Amino acid sequence: MALCSSSIVTLLSVHCKSACLKINFVVTRRLMQRLLEDLVDCGSVTYEAIQHWQHDNRDETPGKEAAIKDSAKLVASLAAKDAENTDINN
């Protein structure tokens, strides 16, 4: 069964939360950001999927808030690129 991009992001947030509980937080700092960067770079997760995951109020996944904060720099970078692409295409 294939997972949609937003499901992959949700699963990653759960994984990052459990990793933070099991090992020293310093080791896992920016783990969500690094994972998302790699998945975006290889085309497995889109910016739109990350936005959907961030704004899905029905998703009460433990650790989601921390994962969103952890990936904020990447999301801001992707938003800037998306805005730039939109301006170029218009």
N, C-alpha and C positions, 0 to 999 in steps of 0.2 A: 504494500500500500504506500503510495507516494504521499508525502506531507506537503501542504502548501507552505509558502514562505512564512506566514504569520504563525503557523504551528511550530515551525522550526525555531523561531525567535522565542516563543513561549517555553518550549522545551529547554532552550539554552538558559533562560532566566532561572528556571528551576534547578538546572545543573549548577549554575554559578552560585546560587544560594546554598545548595548542599555542599559545594566545595568550600565555601567560606566557613561553614560550620565545622568541617572536618579538619581543615588545615589553617595555618596562620593566615590572617586576613591580608597581611602585607604581600604574601605570595600571590593572592588572587586579585589584588587590586588591578582594575582595568581589564579583568578577564573577559567580561561581557563585551567590552569595546573591542578587544583583540579578536575574539571569536566572530563578532559581527563584521569587523573589517575584512577578515579572511573570507567569510561567506559572501559578502558584497563583491569583493574583488573577483571571486570565481563565478559570480553570477547566480549563486544559489538563493540569495535573499535580496530583495529589492528594497529601495528606500520607501516605497509605498507600503510594503509589508511591515517595515519597522514603525512607520507612522501609525498603521492600523493597530499594531501591538501596543504602542504607547497610549493610544487614545481609547482603547477598548475598556470601557468602564465595567463591563460584566466579568472581565478577567480578574479574579482575585488570587492569582498565583502567589504563593508565599515568596517573598524576595523580589517581586516585580518592581516595586518602587526603588529598591537599591540598584537593581539592574538598569533601570531607566537612568538613574543618576550616574551610574558607572559608564554608560554609553553616550552621555550627553554631548561630549566633544565630537564624537563621530557623527551623531545626528545633526549637530549644527553644521558640520562640514558638508554632509550630504545635502542639507537644506540649501546651503549656499550654492552648491553645484547645480542643484535642481532649478533654483531661481535663475542662475546664469544661463542654463540651457533653455529655459522658458523664454528669457529675454532674447536670446540669439534666434530662436525659432519664430518669434513674433516680429 
